[in-house]
Amino acid sequence: MTRLILPSSLVALALVVSPHSASAEEGMWLFNQFPADKVQAAYGWKPDAAWLDAVRLASVRLEGGCSGSFVSKSGLVMTNHHCAESCIDELSSPKNDYRTNGYYAEQPAMERRCPNMAMAQLVAIEDVTARVQAAGAGKTDQVALDAMKAEKATIEAGCPKGPTTRCEVVELYDGGKYDLYTYQRYEDVRLVFAPEFRAAFFGGDPDNFEFPRYCLDATFFRVYQDGKPLDTPSHFTWSESGTREGDLTFVSGHPGSTSRLQTLSEIETWRDYGLVSRIAFLSELRGALRGYAHRGKEQARHSMGTLFGVENGLKAFKGEFEALREPGLMKQLRDNEASLRAKAAGTDVAGSWDAIAAAQEVWKTLIYRHRLIESGRGFSSDLLSMARVLVRGTAELAKPNTERLREYTESALPGLKQDLFSEAPIYKEFEIFRLAWSLDKLREILGPDDAFVKTVLGKESPEQLAKRVIAGTKLHDVALRRKLFEGGAAAAAASTDPLIVLARLIDPEARTLRKRYEDEVEAVLVKSHASIAKARFQAFGHSIYPDATFTLRLSYGSVRGYVESGQPVAPYTTLGGAFDRHTGADPFRLPDSWLANKAALDLTVPYNLVTTNDIIGGNSGSPVIDKERRIVGLIFDGNIQSLGGDYGFDAAVNRAVAVDARGILHTAKVIYRAERLVIELLGRP
């Protein structure tokens, strides 16, 4: 059942957001700062350096925003179905709808390459804190920010290069630490197995962020290199026996972002400006998308992934908003900040909180306009996004690497080019719908008399403009996009393509907004957060973990049920429970393949489970492993109580939700007859 008001147990979360009161399982830990002694104290076993290295190398990041893991010696990768949807949709057609019907490559030759997917493996970590901080030392806010960005670009450019190497300087502890992450990046990713959407997201939005759950949210890919399956000696093996309640579990993945170290003024700004506007925007977009899907079967097929993302985000943001309305949580956040400020009184750190609060006042005057124009919320279109990259990117690439906007530095170009030159299908009707709707929101929010709105729309309505530029563009041709990119700024400036012309109209105002944000907000935040980080380090050292940054982290916990509304919630569900929940109508309709094979299934096999591992968005697709580095589950969600996890963690009620390894294996054998996949997962010849 969908619930928008969090249980009263969320108040307990407020008691554990302070580092000195953290529960044993709390923490999204860096691999080079993992608290092995804490695991030893809690569970009587601790990982050594070799164990941590093996787990790191078996973990991968999906550049679209999810996690995954190598699960065989031949480049087989496991992740969630909802992380694979873009590939599944791009490979589908009206005749072969893999979202509805599922997909299984019975032979290696049937493994199909995803048009626009890349995965990255973290192969090295180097501390570069001294270099980055020295670049900004003694400089004013704006000058310091520019100098530090330039130094990051220099460090990344100096990283050892290879055909698949990508380097990234990662900011940690709000600027208290900087690490250089070296990734091996792979673009040849091929679909091996995906169940039907009805199995992967059984229960739909009503069950989302709930437990019990009954989902087969799992998909398998294979990474290729030089036309052959990638050799992956570091991979997880498969557990046929699974777990029991109380067993120690680890989750290795890439949590997207948390705000546990942010200041109160930042959290309040996000709650009152960011969250409120985002919930309103997504609520309206959900209704519009549902209307579009009713135009016909094909329209429903190619818009379903977008609708799923909107509904998922909407429920998550509503839960987060309710968390930040809890008086107990907000009081504890205020108390924690007051305590740290008291420790910093009389030092050069003391004014940092006030500086951040002042920067938030500036941000409040920019946030709506920035989100609509620079971030692109008012210009929702894949083709227009490509046009904007061509216009801005060609201009940026004419500059020295250290002076470019960060997304156009040399280290970022492989991913940018893959997106820009993707062969993924583009549906013009859907492009017109999205662009017209977002342009209408641009005019509504900024007003019809706004000078920028007048520049963009002229005498046209949002729908007229969207139809004209999408119908008239030739940017669906990959060869043309490549020609314009390689032609540089002169080619982009000379182009008469209507989307390029529109992008040229947008870019000056977008750049102005970005520069104001960087100079008046970001520069202040970077400098002030670095100062606060020093005070925090003095108080707590590395006993605390940094906020999530969509970089690799490791959490530990155990399989454990919980109590909700006074009733115990068991940690496991079974395959039989899915049939009990089946009604025959979406979203509680099992696929025909399940109904046809019910008699052959062992309905007592564990299907989904919950653990106390500390996760957040971005951990989707993360492996759940035991101390033997065996797969025992696959993270795909959190429970409703976990939606406050952006700000704290309560091991009593916060739960990570996973597909049980036994459920994956049993359904692969019995329902999908995926013999080749099962043999590979079990490591048998």
N, C-alpha and C positions, 0 to 999 in steps of 0.2 A: 504494500500500500504506500502510495506517495505521501510523504509528510514534509511539510516545509518548516515546521517548528521542531527544533532539536529537543531531545529528552532532557529532563532536568539534570541528568548525570553529567551534562556538559559543564555544569558549574564546577565539577570536580577538576576539570581540565585546568582551571585557573590556578590550582594549587601546585601544578607541576611545570609551569612555563619558566620558572626561574631556574638557572643552571644549577644552583646549589641544592635544589629539591628534586632534580630529575630522577625519574624511576629507572630501574635497571635496564628495561628494554628501550628506553628512549634514545634516539640518535640516528642520524643519517651520516655515518662516519666516513672520513677520507681513508683510502686504503693505506696511505703513508702515515696515518695517525690513528689506526684502529686500536680501541681499548681492549686488547686481548686479556689483560688481567681482570677486567670487569666480567668478561665471559667466564673466565676461570672461577671467579668468586661466586657467580650466580649458578653456573651449570657444571663446574668441576672439569672443564676441558677448555683449552684455548688453542686458537690457530697460530701456527708459526709463520715466518716470512715466506717459506716455500708454498704453504697452503694459500696465503693471500695472493701471491703472484699467480698461482694457477687459476684462482677464481677470477682475478682481474682479466687475465688473457682469455678466459672462456666467456667473458661478458661482452656484449656489443651494444652500441647505441644506434637506433634508427633515427636518421636525421630529421624525419618528420615529426619527432617528439615522443618516441617510445623507447623501450628497452627490449633486449633479446639476449639469447645465449647460444653458443655452439653446443650441440648435443650429439655430435658424432665426429669421427676423425676426418670426415669428408665434407666439411663446411655446412652441415645441416644446422639451420638456425630455428629456434622455437621462439614465438612471440604470440601476441594476442590476435584474434581475428579482427578486432576493432582497430588494431594498429596496421592491419594489412588491407583495410577496405579500399584505400585509394588504388592499390595495385589490382585488387580483385575487380573493381569497377572498370579500370582502364583496360583490362584484358577481356572483359565481358563484351557482349554484343546482344542485339535483340534475339539472335538465334542461340547464343550460349551465355546464359545469365548465371555466372558463377556465384553471385551473391545469393540467388534464390536456390540454386541446385547444388552448390558446393563444387569442389575441384579436387581431383587426385591424379597425379602423374604416375601411372602404372609402370612406365619405363622412363629411364633417364632422359631420353629424347623428348619426352612430353613435358619436361620441366620448362615453364615459360618465363621468359625474362620480363621483369617489371619495367615499364617505360621510365619511371621516375622515382626509383628507390635507391638509397645508399645506406650503407652500414659502416660503422667505425669501431675499431678495436683499440683500446688504450694500451700502448706498448711501453711508454716511459713517462716518468714524472720527474721534473726538476724544479727546485725552489729558486725563483728569480725575484723574490721579494725585494732584496737590496737594490737591484738594478731599477725596478719600476719606481720604488719609493724615492730613490735618489734623484730620479729625473724630475720629480715634482717638488723636491725639498726647497724651502725658502722662497717659493714663488707664490704669486697671488692665485686665487681660485681658478680663474679661466686659463691663465698661462700654465699653471701646474697641470690642469686636465689635458691641455693640448700636448704638453711635454710627455706626460705619462702615456697617452695614446700613441704618440710617435715612438716611444721606447718599446711599447708592446709590439708595434708593427715591425720594428727593427729586430726584436728578439725572435718573433715568428718567422721573419724572412731569413734569419740566420740559422734556422733549424735544419738539421740534415734532411736533404731532399731525396725523394724517390718517386716513382710513378704513382704510388698510392699513399704517399705520406701527407699528412696535414697536421699543422701545429697550431696550438691555441693557448694564449696566456689567460689563465682563469683567475678571476678575482675571488678571494675567499675572506670570510670574516669581515665583510664590508670594507675591504681594502687593508686589512691587517696582515694579509698574506697573499702572495701571488705565486702560482705554480705554472710551469710550462708543461702542457700535456701534448704528447706526441701520439698521433693516431695513425693506424693503417686504415685507409679508407677504400671501400669496395663499392663499385657501381653496378657490377654484373650480379644481380640478385634475381633468383628465379623461383617462381611459385611451385611448391611440391604438393601441399595438401591444405585445403580449407574446407571446413564443414559448411552446411547451409547456415544462412543468417538466422533462421528460426532456432537452430540449435545453439549458435554462438551467443545470441542475445535473447534467449528464452526469458519471458517475463517482461521484456521491454522496459520502457520508462517507469512503470509502476514498481518494478523490482530493483531498479537502478539504485545503488548505494544502500542496499538492504541486505539482510541475511535472515533466514535461509535463502540460498540461491541455487539455481540448477542450470548452469551455463557451460557450454563447451567453447569457451572463448579462447580458442587455440588455433594457430596456423603455423605451418612449417615452410621455410624457404631454404634455398641452398645458395651459398656464395660461390661464385666462380672467379677464377683468375686465369687469364690467358686461355680462355675457352675450356678450362678444366675445373672440376670441383676443387675448391681450396683445401689444401692440406692443413688440418687443424689439430695438432697433437694436444693442445690445451682445450679440452672440452669436458662438459659434464657427462657423467654416465647416468643411467636410468635406474630408479629404485622400483622394483616390482612389489616390494613389501610395504612401501609408503611409511606413514607415520602413525603414532599413537598420541593421544592427548598428553601434553606435558613435554613432548620431544623438542629438543633444541632445533631451531631453524634459522637459516640465514637468507637474506634477500639481497642480491647484487643487482643494482640497476641505477637509473639516471633520474632521480626525483627532479621535477622541473624547477620549482621555486617555493620557498617558504619565507615567512616574515617574522620569524621568531627572534631575530636580532634587530629588527627595525625599531625606530623610535615611535612613541605614542602619536606624535603629530602625523607621521607618515601613515600609520595604520588608520587613524581617523579620517585622513584625506581619502585614502583608498575606500573606506567604508562609505563615506558620505558623498563622494563624487564618482570614484571609479566604479564601485559595485552597483550603486543605485542606477547609474546610467547604463551600465552593461546589462543588468537584469531587464530594464525596460526595453532596450534595443533588441535583445535576444527574444524576449516575449513576443514582440511584434513580428520579428523575422520568422519565428516558428509558425505563426499563423499564416504568414504569406507563403512560406514553403509548403505548408499543408495544402493551401489552395492551388499552388502550382502543380503539386503531385496529382491532384484530381483532374488535371487536363487530359491525362492518358497514361497508359501502362509504361510507355517509354519515358515520359517525363518523370514518373514516379521512380523509375529505375535509376536515372542519372542524377536525381536530386536526393536520393535516400541517404547517401553518405553525409551530405551537408546537413540534412535534417537531424540525423543521428548525433552529429557533433554539436549542433545547436541545443538539442534537448539535454544532452549530457552536461554541457557547460552550464546551461540554465539551472539545472537542479543543483549542481555543485556550487554555483555562485549564490543561489538562494540559501543554501545551507551555511555557507561562509558568512553571509550577511546576518543570519540569525545568530551565529556564534558571536559576532561582534556586537550584538545587542544585549548579550548576557551581562548584567551589572557585575556579577562576580568576576568574570573574566577581565572586563575592563578595569575593575578596581585593582586586580592583581597586576595587570600590565602597568598601571600607574605606579603601584607600590614598587615594582621591580625597577622601573626607571628612576624613581626617586631615590632608591637605595644606591644605585650605581652613580647617580649624580652626586650624592652625598660623599661617596668615596673620592670623586674627582674634584670636589670643591677646593678652590684655591690653586688649581693647576691650569695649564694652558688648554686643557680639555673642557673646562667648565662651560665655555660659551658655545660648544658644538651643538648641543640640543636646541638652543635658541636659534642658531644659524639655520639648522635644518627646518625648524618651525617657520622661519621667515621665508625660506625657499619654498615651502609648501603653499604659502599664501600666493606666491608668484605662480606656482604650478596650477593652482585653482583657477586663475584667470586664463590659463592656456589649455587646460586639459581637454575640453570638448573640441575646440578647434584643432588642436594637435592630433587627437584621435581620428577625427573625420578626414583631415587633409594629409598630414604627413604619414600617419599610420594606415591610412587608406580605407577607413570604415565607410567613408562616403563615396568610395569608388570600387565597389565590389565586382571584380571581373578578372578572370585569369589573363585574358588577352590584354586588358588595360594594365595590369600589373607588369606584364612583360614589356609593354611599351614604356612604362615608367622606368624599368630597369635599363632599357636601351638608351633612353634620354639621359638619365642621371649617370648610369654606369659608364657610358662612353666618355662623358665629361670627367668623371672621377679618374678613369684609367689614364687620362692624359697628365695627371699629376704624379709627383713622386710618391712612392708607396707610403711613406710616413705621413703624408699630408691628406691621404684619402679618407673618406668616411669608412668606418670599420668594416662594413659589409662588402667593400670593394677592394680590400687589401689582398695581396697575393695569396695569403693563406685561405681566404674565403672564396677565391675564384673557382676552384673545382666544383663546389656545390652550386654556386651561382650559374655556372655554365650548364650543369646538368639540368637544372630547372628550366633555364631559358631555352635549351635546345631539346627539350623532352618531346617525344613522339606521342605522348598521352593524348587521347581524343578530347576534343573541345566541342561542346554542344552549344551552338549559337543561340538557340532559343533560350537556354538556361542563362547564357551570358547576358542576353538582353534583359531578361527578368531580373537578374541580380543587380545589374548596373542601374536599371531604371528605379528599382526599389531603393537602392542606397543613395542615388542622386536625389530622390524625393526626401529622404531623411536629411541629407545635407542642406537642402533648401529649407526644410521645416525647422531644423535646429538653429542654423545661422541666420535665417530670415531671407525673404526674397529681395530685400534691399541691400543685402551685404554685397560689397564690391566684388569679392571673390566669386560669390554665387553668380552674380551678373556676368562676370568674365567667362565662367564655365558654361552656363546655360544660354547666354545671349537671349534670343527671342524664343527658344525652344522649350518645351516641357521636358521633364526628366525622361519620359518614355520616348519622345521624339528624338532626343539626343542619343539615347541608348540604341534605338533602332538604327539611326543613321550611321553611327560610328562602328557598330558591330557588323552591320550588313556591308559596310563599305571597306572594312579593313582586310588586308591580306596577310596579317600577322599569324594566322593559323598555319601558314606555310613556314616550316622550320628552316628551309633554305633561305628564305627572306630574312628571318630573324638573325640567322648566322651572318648573312651578308651585311646587314645593318650594324651588327656588333663589331664585325671585323673592319667595317668602314670607318669606325670611330665617330667622334663628335661631329665631324663634317657631314657624314652620312645621315646621322640622326637629325641634324639641323636642316638638311635639304629635303628630307622625306615629306611627302604630301599625304602619307597614309593618315586617315582621320584619327586613329588612336594615337599615333605619334604626335600629331598636332595637338590633341587634347592633353597628352602628357607634358608637352612643352608649356601649355597654359598652366598646368597644375604645379610644376616643379619650382618656380620662383617662390610662391607663397609657402610651399611645403618646406623649402630650404630655410626660409626666414623663421618659420616656427621651430624647426629643429635647432637652428642656431640659438634662438632665444632659450629654448629648453636646456641646451648644453651649457650655455654661458651663465644663465641665471639660476638654474636649478641643479643640473647634474654636477657642475663644477663644485658647487657648495656641498652637495651630498658626498661626493668622493672625498673631499678634504676632511669634512666633519666626521664622516663615518670612520675614516682611518684614525682620527684622534680618539674617538670613542672606543675603537677596537683596542687601542693601546691600554686604555683604562680597564677594559674587560679582561685583557690578557693578564694585567697585573693582579686582578682580583681572582681569576679562575684558571689562567694558563690554558693548556690544551685539554683540560678536563671537559671543555664544551666543544661542540661540533659547529661548523659554519652552516649558515643557511644554504638550502639547496640551490644549485645553479645549473641544472641539467648536465651535471658531470657525474662520473661514476662514484657511487657510495655503497657502503655495506652496512646493513642493519642486522641485529640479532634479536631473537625472541623465541617464542614457543607456540605450539598448537594449544589453544586454550579457548574455551567458551566464555560466556559472559552473562550478565544479568541485565535484562531490559524490562522496564515497567514491572519490576518485581518477579519476572519470570525468567528461569534459566534458558539460555540459548546454547544448544549443543554445538560443538565445533565442526561437526561433519554433516553433510547431507548425502543421500544415496541416489543411485540411478532410479530406484523405485519411486523416490519422491518426485522426480520429474514427471513421471506418468500420473502420479496422484494429482499433480498441479495442472496437468493438461486439460484444457476445456474444449479444444477444437477450434477456438477462435483466437486470432492474434490479439495480444502478444503471447498468449498462453497456449499456443498451438505448436506441438512438436512436428518436426518434418515427417513426411510419409516414410522415409527410410527408417526412422525410429519405430514407428508404429508397426511396420512390416517385420521388424526384427525383435520385437519385444520378448517373444517367447524364448529366443536364444540368449538373451542377456541374463547376467547374474544381477538382479536388481538390488542386491545388498552391497555391491561395490561402492566404496566412497566416491563421491562425485565432486563436490565443492567443500572447501574447508576454510577456517579462519585461524589467523595467528596474531601474536602481539607485535609483529615486526612493524617498525615505524616507517611508513611509506607516504607518498603523496603523488599527485598527478605527474606523469613522466615515468613512474615505476611500472606502468602498464607494460606487460610482456616480460617483467623481471622473473628470473627463475627463483623458486624456493628450493633451497638445497639443505641437506643434512651435513654433519661434520665429515662425512666420507666424500663430500662433493658430489652427491647423487641428487638427481632431480626428484623432488617429492611433490612439487606443485608448480603452478604458474599464476603469478599475480595478475588479476584483471580488475580489481575494484577495492573499495574500502566500504565499511558500513556507514550508516548515517551519522554516527557519533564521530567518525573520523573527519568529517567535513570541517571541523574546527582545527584540524591538524596543521593548518598554515601557521598557527600561532602557539601551539603547544601540543602536548601528548599526554594521554591518560591511559596507562596500561590496563586499567580496570575495564574500560569499555571500548577504546579505540582498537579496531581490528582491520587487518589486511585480509582481503577475500581472494581466494585462489582456486583454480581448477586442480583437483587432486590428480597426481600422476597416474594413479590406478584407474581413474575414470577415463583419462585420455587414452591410455593403452587399451582398455577393455572395449571402448567404443570404436577405436581404430580397427581392432581385430574383428569384432562381431558385426558392427553396422556398416562400416566402410570397406571392409575386406582389404585394408591397406597393408598387405603382407610385407611388401618391400620396405615400407616405412617402419613397421614394427620390428622387423629383423635388424634394421639399422639402429634404431633406438636401443635395442637390447644388446647391440654389439656382437651379434652372432653372425657367423659366416653364412 
